[in-house]
Amino acid sequence: MTREELKNTTGIGGAYILHSVQELAKVGLLEYDMDTGTAKLKKRLFPKKAIEEK
């Protein structure tokens, strides 16, 4: 997702999204490309099966 898509989806301001994305990239959960502004999930926090059951 792009940073703009994350901002629109969550309703959180752009600066907070950028900070959060950078922090998640530091701990290895995301890959963030600053040139394109895209973030890619590297590791799920919850198993996909748990999300589908709800």
VOPAGU-2260 file (C-alpha; in pm, 1 decimal, decimal comma):
REM VOPAGU-2260
SITE   aa  ch    i         X         Y         Z
SITE  MET   A    0       0,0       0,0       0,0
SITE  THR   A    1     112,1     352,1     -53,2
SITE  ARG   A    2     144,5     593,1     235,8
SITE  GLU   A    3    -150,7     788,3      95,1
SITE  GLU   A    4    -365,8     472,0      87,7
SITE  LEU   A    5    -271,1     395,9     448,5
SITE  LYS   A    6    -358,4     751,6     549,5
SITE  ASN   A    7    -698,8     737,7     379,7
SITE  THR   A    8    -780,8     389,1     508,5
SITE  THR   A    9    -693,1     453,8     870,9
SITE  GLY   A   10    -797,3     818,4     896,4
SITE  ILE   A   11    -467,0     898,4    1067,1
SITE  GLY   A   12    -261,9    1201,1     961,1
SITE  GLY   A   13      28,6    1165,9     718,0
SITE  ALA   A   14     304,9    1240,1     968,3
SITE  TYR   A   15     178,4     970,2    1205,6
SITE  ILE   A   16     159,8     718,6     921,7
SITE  LEU   A   17     515,4     797,8     810,3
SITE  HIS   A   18     647,0     762,1    1165,3
SITE  SER   A   19     460,7     434,9    1219,6
SITE  VAL   A   20     573,6     288,5     888,0
SITE  GLN   A   21     934,7     376,8     964,2
SITE  GLU   A   22     913,5     221,3    1311,5
SITE  LEU   A   23     759,4     -99,1    1173,7
SITE  ALA   A   24    1033,1    -114,1     909,9
SITE  LYS   A   25    1298,3     -81,2    1183,0
SITE  VAL   A   26    1170,0    -391,6    1361,5
SITE  GLY   A   27    1139,9    -590,1    1039,0
SITE  LEU   A   28     763,3    -612,6     996,1
SITE  LEU   A   29     748,5    -394,7     682,5
SITE  GLU   A   30     956,0    -309,8     381,8
SITE  TYR   A   31     920,7      61,2     309,8
SITE  ASP   A   32    1041,0     227,2     -10,8
SITE  MET   A   33    1078,6     599,9      51,6
SITE  ASP   A   34    1116,2     674,0    -321,1
SITE  THR   A   35     775,9     533,1    -414,4
SITE  GLY   A   36     612,0     569,7     -72,4
SITE  THR   A   37     500,2     206,2     -67,8
SITE  ALA   A   38     497,7     -31,1     227,0
SITE  LYS   A   39     492,0    -408,2     200,1
SITE  LEU   A   40     406,0    -636,1     490,5
SITE  LYS   A   41     686,5    -883,5     562,2
SITE  LYS   A   42     538,6   -1060,2     861,8
SITE  ARG   A   43     180,1   -1097,3     980,5
SITE  LEU   A   44      97,5   -1008,7    1339,2
SITE  PHE   A   45    -187,9   -1260,5    1343,4
SITE  PRO   A   46    -230,9   -1578,9    1140,1
SITE  LYS   A   47    -453,5   -1531,3     834,6
SITE  LYS   A   48    -679,1   -1812,6     959,6
SITE  ALA   A   49    -757,5   -1617,7    1280,9
SITE  ILE   A   50    -866,1   -1315,0    1078,0
SITE  GLU   A   51   -1086,8   -1522,3     844,3
SITE  GLU   A   52   -1270,1   -1688,2    1137,5
SITE  LYS   A   53   -1411,9   -1356,1    1262,4
